[in-house]
Amino acid sequence: MDDVLLKTVGISKEFSGVRVLNRISVEIRKGSILGIIGENGAGKSTFIKILSGTYAPTEGQLHFEGREIRHMTAEAAERLGISTIPQEFNLIHDLNVRENIFLGRELRKGGVFLDKAAMRRKTKELLDELRTTVDPEEKIQNLSVAGKQMVEIAKAVVNRSKLLIMDEPTTVLTQKEVDVLFALMRRLKEKGTAIVYISHKLKEVKQICDEIMVLRDGEFISRDPAAALDEPEMARRMVGREMSQMFPNKLAPKSDVVLAVHALSVPGSVHDVSFELRQGEILGFAGLVGAGRTELAEAIIGIRRKTAGDISISGRSVQIRSPRDAVRHRIAYLSEDRQGSGILTGFSVTNNVTLVSLEKYGRVITNRRRETERADHYAKVFNIKTASLKTRLEFLSGGNQQKVALGKGLDPDPSIFIFDEPTRGIDVNAKSEIYAFVHKLVQTGISCILISSDL
């Protein structure tokens, strides 16, 4: 068919003999938005990495515009007009916004000198189209998580692509920013761009997509018009069973105050904030992206400098100047920027789990057996899907990476656990598992702060 832009025939992928994607055949049409949903580990990210040339398939064929592509690479995909907005940021922090957007495809005067003015102008146009106030000359390291996401989107659409792949693009965006992105997607669709859209936000998938494809455990389950599916049915197909209870029952906290924050201020983001956290309590922090929730948490654990304020633990004033101090005072923190500051993707599951608590396993010589036993314990507690505890985290799905980060936070035996967007970028079943985990923590007397945009 003339409108078929990309077609896969029996695409499969194996890692270390473990098949994570099994004979997926799909057609993607010009001017359409195909949603792909599934649990963490279902094969969604693996599939799109094959489409974009990051992974080579173990078997199967890939056709683009009617021609078989035998050796798809990232460079070949870009030449064909395939762009990707990745789930985890792929930006260079020391470069500014403009330099990141045009990295490797710089505009030049006369084919020799960099045309910085033209790139600055084009960057401003892209950011204006996304209705963001991000400065083209600002360094990436100074941007918020939402600002970085907008740069990723601008980087992907700077060259009008034939196929745009979006992997969880809205997880850190406000509703206003989501509306702007969806309006842009509809304009691209009208111009003939095909879009593959991956999200765990089922309401958004139904709202923006023409068709929805479901993957489960690497297998194709179904493909239907979005209008034919409601959210409960989408969830059922993803997990293969009914989702009966999303949230556990609430527990009444004790009256003992375990953490008291008084008049805390952080330059430019938090002013005069006070609160108390009781034993066995889940205290929720709501607010828009950029409201200061993350900055407040980072000030409590010593990542950010505070200009004023006092912190007390169980009635005793403490000084927390670094994350090491926070760990010593039995405070754990799960970062919202999972790959930026939560885990080390080049390390194994075991090495990530024990990263903060390594002293427990020996000051001079690490007791590898105890370390492995502990990692295995968390793998079972959180149902972490991995071929081996030696597997590097870069080969795990986003949801399984998040579960490893939870194990890392829990291993030092905290009495206070701060969760910053713990369900960002994970599926409905994994969300339920994390809520159940938090519930179990408070049952044991641990007190939790839950920062979330998922009201």
N, C-alpha and C positions, 0 to 999 in steps of 0.2 A: 504493500500500500504506500502511496506517495506521502501520506502524512506521518508514517512511522519514522521517527528520527533515530531511535536506538532500539536494538533488539538483542536480548540474550537468549542463548539456546543451551540448556543443560549446564549452566554455570555452577561449579562446585569449588569449595576451598577447604584445604586441610592444613592444620598446624600440628607438627610433630605426630602425624598419623591420626589426629583427632579431626573428624569432619565437622566443620562449623557451618557449612552452607552446602545444601544438597540439591543439585540439578534444578536450579531456578531458571525458568524461561518466562520472559516478560517483554512486552512491547511498550515503548514510551513514545507518545505521539507529540508532534509539534503543537504548540499553543495549548497545552494541557498541563494540569497540576495533578501529579500522582502522589498520594500520601502512602507512606510505608509505616506500619505500626507493628509492634511486637514487644515482648518482654526484653529486659536487658539480657544479652547473650543470645537473642533470637537470630542474629546474623545480619541485622540491618546495616550496621556500620561496615561490616566486612563486605557486604554487597556493594555499597556505594564506593568503597575504596577500590574495588575492582573496576567499577565504571570510570573512576577518575584516574586509574593507572597507578595507584599507590600499591596495590597488591596485584600479583599475577594469578589468574585462576588455576586451580589444580587440573580442572578439565572444563570443557564447554567452549562455546563460541560467542564472540561479541561482534555485532554488526552496527555500523554507524552510517546513516544515510545510504543504506543498501549495500555497503562494502564491508567485508569482514576485516576486522582489525586484529592481526595475529599477535602483535606485541604492543599492547597498550601500556604506555608509560605516562607519568605525570606531564612530561613535556609534550608528548603526542596528544594527550587529552586537551591541553591548553591550546595547541595548534588547531585541533578540531572544533574548538569552541565550547569546551566543557569546563565549568567553573564550580568550585565547591566552597561553601561556608561551613567550616568544620565545627564539631561540637566543642572541642577545646581550642583555645586561641592559638593561632600560628603567626604571631607577630613578634617583631624584634624590638625589645623594650628601649634600647638605646637610640633608635631612630624615631623621627617624628611621624605624624600621621601621613603626611604627603609622601614621605620616603617609603613608608610601608605599602601604601596603596600602589605605587608605581615601581616597586622593587622588581627588577628583572625585565621591566617593560617601560623604561624611562623614555620620556619624550625628549627629542634632541633638535637643536637648530642646525640645519644643514647636515644632519646625520652625524655630527661630531660632538658639539657642546650640549650639555644638559640645558633644557628649556625649563628652568625652575618656575618662571612666571606662568607658563602654560599649565604645568602640573599643579601649581598652587590654585590657579583659576578653576581647573577641572575638578580638583579635590573639593573646592568650596561649592561648586555646583552639585556634586554628588551628596555632600553633607547637607546642603540646603534641601535637596530632594527628600532626604531622610528626616528633615526637620529637627536636626540635632545641633547643639551649640558647640560641638567639638571644634577646636581650633586646628586648622591644617598644619600649623607649625608646632603644636604641642607634642612633647615626647610621649610615647605609648605608656611608659612607666608611671606617668602622672595621671592617667585616665582612670575613671571608675570602670568596674566590670561592664556596665551597660555601654559606656563610651567605647570600650574595646570591641564590643559586639557590633556596634554601628560601623566601626572601621573595617571589621571583617566583611560586613555586608557591602560596604562601599568598594572594598578591594575586589570582591567577586563580580560586581556589576559594572566596574569601570570599562571593561571591554564587553560590549553587548554580546552575551554568550548565546549559543544555540541551546545548550542544556545547562541549567543552574541547579545544583544539588545543595539542599539546605538541611543540615543535621542539627536539630534542636536550636534553631535560631532565636527563639523567643524566651528562653528560660530565664534570662536576666533583664528582660525588657518590661517596662510598664505597659499598661493597657493602651495608653496613647501611642507609645512607640510601636506596639504590635499593630494597631490600626494603620499607622503610616506604612509599616512594612507590607501589610496585606494589600494596601492600595498600590504600592510599587509592584508587587507580584502580579496583580491584575493587569497593570499596564504592560508589564513584560509579556504576559500571556497573550494579550491582544496583539502584540507585535510578532507573535509566533514562537516565542521562547518556550521551551518545555521545562518544567520544574518538577524535581523530585523533592518531596517535603517529608522529613522525618520529625516526629514529635510525640511525646508522651501525653501532651495536652489534647485529649480526644475531642473536646469541644472545638478547639481551633482546627484540628484536622478535618472535622466534618464541615466547618464553616468555610474553609479556603480551598479544599481539594475537590476535584471532579470525580476521581476514583480513589478507592482505598484498598491497598494490598496488605494482607496480614501474613507475617512470618512467625513461626514458632519452632524453637530448637533447630534452626537452620532449614526448616521445611516450608514450602509454599502451602498456605492454608486456604486463602481465598482472595478474590479480587472482585469488588462490586462498586457500582455507583455510590458516591457518598450519600446521596439522598435515600438509599435503600437501607442504611445502617443507622441505628441509634447508638448512643454511648455505651449502654449496658451490653449490647450485642458485640460491639467492638472489643470491650474488655473480656467478654466470655471467649471470643475467638483467640485473643492474645494468650490467655492463661489456660484455656482448655477446660474451664470449669466455672461455676457461678462464683462471683465475688460477693459473699454474703455480708461481711462486716468489715468496713474499711478502718474504723477507729475502735480501739479498745475502750472499755468503760473508764471513766475518770475516777481517780482516787483522791480522798481528802488529805491534804498535806498536814504535817504537824505544825505546831506554833513556833518551834525553834527557828530563829533566823540564822542561816548559815552564811549568807553573803549580804552585806549592806554597802551600797554605793551612795555617797553623799556629795552633791554639788560638783559632779565630775564634768570637766570641760576639755575638749580637744580642739585645737586651732582650726577654724574654718568649717567644722562639721558638727560638733556637739557642744551644747551650752547648758550648764547647770542642771545636769540630770541626776536624780536620786531615785533609788528603788531598793526594795528588800526582796530576797529570795529565801523561802522557807524550806525546811527539810522535807524531801519527798514531793516537792512541787515542780510543776512544769509551768514556767512563766513565759508567756508569748510576747515577742516584740514584733509588732506590725508596722507598716509604713511603706511608702514608695521607695523604689530604688534610688539611692542617694540621700535618703532621709537621715542617715547618720547611725543606723543600727550596727553595721559592720564596724564602723570607726569606734563606736562605744565598746563593742566586744574586744576589739584589738587593743584599746586602751586598758581594759581590765586585765588582759593577759600580758601586757608589757610590750606589745609590738609598736604601738603608737605612743607618742609623748603627750601626756596630759598637762595642761597649764594650771589646773586646779582640781580639787576633789580628794576625798578620802575613801579608802576601801577597807572594810573590816570583814574578817572571816571568823564566824562563831564568836562574835563580840570582841575580837582582838584586832587592833589596827595593824595592817601589813603594808609593806612596800614591795610592789611588783614592778620591776624595771625591765624584765626580759621574760620570754617564754619559759626559760629554765626556772625562774622564780615561780612562775605560775604552776609548773609541774610540781615543784617542791611543796607548794601550798595546796596540791591535789586539785588543780583546776585543769580540765581538758577542754580543747577547742577544736571543732571541726570547721575548717575554712570553707567559705563559699567558692573560692577559686581552687578547685580540687587539684588540678595539675600544676597551677602556679605556686601554691604554697602548702598543699595538703599531703601530697605523695611524691615519690621519686619514681617516674615511669621506667627508668633504666634499672631499677632494683627489683628483686624478686618479691613475691608475696611475703615470705618470711622476713626478709630484711626491712620491708616497710612496716610490718606489724610491730617489730621490736626497735624501730628507729629512735623513739623517744626514751624508751625504757631499757636501753642496752646494758646499763650498769647492773640490772637485775640478773643478768646472765654471765657475769664475770667481769672484773675490772681489768684484768690483764689478758686472760685467755677466755674467749667466749664459749660457753657451754652450748654447742650447736644442737645437741640432742634436746635439751630443755627449750631452746629457742624454737626448734621445729615443732615440738609438742604443743607449744603455746599457739603458734601460727595455725596448726591443724585444729586446735580447739576453736579458734575464731572462724576458721573456714567452715566448720560444722555449725556453729552458732548462727552465722549469717548466711549460710547456704551459698558460699562463694563458689561460682562456677569457674574452675581453672583446671587445666590438664595436670598441673603439678604445683606444689608450693614453691618450686624453683622458677616458675614462669615469671618473666618480667611483666610488670603491670601494663606496659604499652600494648600487650597482646590481650588484655582483658577489656570487657565492655565497660562503659562509663558507670553503670550501676554496680558492677562488681568491684571496680576501683573505689567507689564510694564505700562499699562494705569493708574493704581493706583499711580505708582511712578511719572508719569507725573502730575497727579492732585496734589500730594504732593509738587512738585516743583513749581506749579503755584499758590497754595493757599496763599503764602506770598506776592503775587503781585509784581513779579520781573520786572525790566526793561531790564535785560540781562539774557538770558537763555543759558546755555552751555549743549549741548546734547552729551553724550559720547556713541557711538554705540547704538542709540535709536531703531534701527530695528533688533538688534541681537536676533535671535531665535524666530522671529514672522513671521506670514504668509504673503502672498502677499497682501491680502486685508487689514490687520492691518497695513502693511507698508504704503499703500496708505492713510489710515486714519491718520497716524502720520505725513506724509508729508503735508497733508491738514491742520492738526493742527498747524504745524510750520508756514505754509503760513498764517494762520489766525492770529498768534501771530505777525508776522511782519506787517500785515495790521493795527494792533492796535498800532504800533510804537515800539514794543519790538524788541530788537536786539538779534540775535542768532548766536552761534558758533556750527557748526555741525561736530563732529568727527565721521568718518565712514570708514570702510574698504570696504563698498559696493559702488564701484565707479559709 
